[in-house]
Amino acid sequence: SSAVKPEHKLAEAHVWEPDEFDKKIGSARAIGIVREGAFGDVLLTTPIIREIKLRYPESKIYFATKHAHALFGNPHIAGVVQTPEELKRLTSVIFDLDLVYEKNPKMHVCEAYAKSIFGHGLSDYKMDLVSTAGDFNEVTAMLGGVVNFERDRVAVIHMGVSWPSRTWPKDCWSVV
């Protein structure tokens, strides 16, 4: 089955001021990113991955995570490995995002990642999610045909949390 491409396309002309990231990269063209755990946190790295590819279109980006399926089909990723040790064999520059936002709990996850890597925030934090036609068919079947993905806009809410600070108060759910 064919993959559905992310909505965001790489800009043909992207201008930026050199920053901390450019100093760290130097001439390296194999770049590694580590975010080992938390499926959602791995998804939230996709704006960072896209920004790296915008700046260095010839670069190969490798990712170390236990949630490779979160990056399935991402056109900006050259490969996914399970451990940072494997990443060291593939790349000369590695950005470790483990515990970055946990050290900045009042900052949005994406902003914490961006500031850790680039030294500043980004102008676009849209996530790149890639789904196959089979994924849509499976969800449509699970929902009993109630949702038409051609017509309906769908939001998925994951209510399970592992951190008490991420729990949404009950009264907020009534609005949804």
C-alpha positions in Angstrom: 0.0 0.0 0.0 1.2 3.5 -0.7 2.2 6.0 2.0 0.3 9.2 2.5 2.8 12.0 2.4 3.0 14.6 5.3 1.1 17.8 4.5 4.2 20.0 5.1 6.6 20.1 2.2 10.1 21.3 2.4 10.5 24.9 1.3 12.6 25.3 -1.8 14.3 28.4 -0.5 14.9 28.5 3.3 17.0 31.2 4.8 18.3 31.3 8.3 21.0 32.9 10.3 23.9 30.6 11.3 23.4 29.5 14.9 24.7 27.1 17.5 23.5 24.2 15.4 25.6 25.2 12.4 28.6 25.4 14.6 28.0 21.9 16.0 27.4 20.4 12.6 30.4 21.8 10.8 31.0 19.6 7.8 29.2 16.5 9.2 26.6 15.2 6.9 25.5 12.1 8.9 23.5 13.5 11.9 22.2 11.5 14.8 19.3 12.2 17.1 18.5 10.3 20.3 15.1 10.1 22.0 14.9 6.6 23.2 11.5 6.5 25.0 8.0 7.8 25.0 6.2 7.3 21.7 4.6 10.8 21.7 7.9 12.5 22.5 9.5 10.8 19.5 6.6 12.1 17.3 7.3 15.6 18.7 10.9 15.4 17.3 9.6 15.5 13.7 9.7 19.3 13.4 13.3 19.2 14.5 14.1 16.5 11.9 12.4 18.5 9.2 14.3 21.7 10.1 17.7 19.8 10.0 16.7 18.5 6.5 15.7 22.0 5.4 19.1 23.4 6.4 21.2 20.4 5.2 19.2 18.7 2.4 22.1 16.4 1.5 22.5 15.2 5.1 21.5 11.7 6.3 19.6 11.8 9.6 19.7 8.7 11.8 17.5 8.3 14.9 18.0 6.1 18.0 14.7 5.1 19.7 12.7 2.3 21.1 9.7 3.6 19.1 10.8 3.3 15.5 7.2 3.0 14.4 6.6 6.6 15.4 8.9 7.6 12.6 7.6 5.1 10.0 7.7 6.5 6.5 9.3 9.8 7.5 11.0 10.9 4.3 13.7 12.9 6.2 15.0 9.9 8.1 17.8 7.7 6.6 17.5 5.1 9.3 16.4 4.2 12.8 18.4 2.2 15.3 17.5 1.0 18.8 20.5 2.3 20.8 22.7 5.4 20.9 25.7 3.0 20.6 24.5 1.9 17.2 24.1 5.6 16.2 27.7 6.3 17.1 28.8 3.9 14.3 26.7 5.8 11.7 27.2 9.5 12.6 29.8 11.9 13.7 27.4 14.4 15.4 24.7 13.3 17.8 22.0 15.4 19.5 20.7 13.7 22.6 17.1 14.8 23.4 16.5 12.4 26.3 15.5 14.4 29.3 15.7 17.7 27.5 12.2 18.9 28.2 12.0 17.1 31.5 14.7 19.6 32.6 12.4 22.4 31.3 8.9 21.3 32.4 7.3 24.7 31.8 8.5 24.8 28.2 6.6 23.0 25.4 8.3 19.8 24.3 9.0 20.9 20.8 10.4 24.3 21.9 12.7 22.5 24.4 14.0 20.2 21.7 14.6 23.2 19.3 16.4 25.3 21.9 18.5 22.3 22.8 19.6 21.7 19.2 19.4 25.1 17.5 19.7 27.5 20.5 16.3 29.0 19.7 12.8 28.1 18.8 11.4 27.3 15.4 8.7 29.0 13.3 7.0 25.7 12.4 6.2 23.0 15.0 3.8 21.0 12.8 4.5 17.3 13.2 5.1 15.0 10.2 2.9 12.0 10.5 2.9 9.4 7.8 0.1 6.8 7.4 -0.6 4.2 4.8 -3.9 3.5 3.1 -3.9 0.3 5.1 -3.8 2.4 8.4 -6.8 4.3 7.2 -8.7 1.2 6.3 -7.9 -0.4 9.6 -9.1 2.6 11.6 -12.2 2.9 9.4 -13.1 -0.7 10.1 -12.5 -0.3 13.9 -14.8 2.7 13.9 -17.5 0.8 12.0 -17.4 3.2 9.1 -18.6 6.2 11.2 -15.6 8.3 10.1 -15.0 9.2 6.4 -11.4 10.4 6.2 -12.1 12.1 2.8 -14.8 14.3 4.4 -14.2 14.4 8.2 -11.4 16.1 10.2 -10.4 13.7 13.0 -8.7 14.4 16.2 -7.3 11.5 18.3 -7.0 12.0 22.0 -4.8 9.7 24.0 -6.2 9.9 27.6 -3.6 7.5 29.2 -0.7 9.2 30.9 2.2 8.0 33.0 3.0 11.4 34.7 0.6 12.9 37.1 1.5 16.4 35.8 0.2 15.4 32.3 -3.3 14.5 33.6 -6.0 16.8 32.2 -8.6 17.8 34.8 -12.0 16.0 34.6 -13.9 19.3 34.1 -11.9 20.0 31.0 -13.1 16.7 29.4 -16.7 17.9 29.6 -15.9 20.6 27.0 -14.6 18.0 24.6 
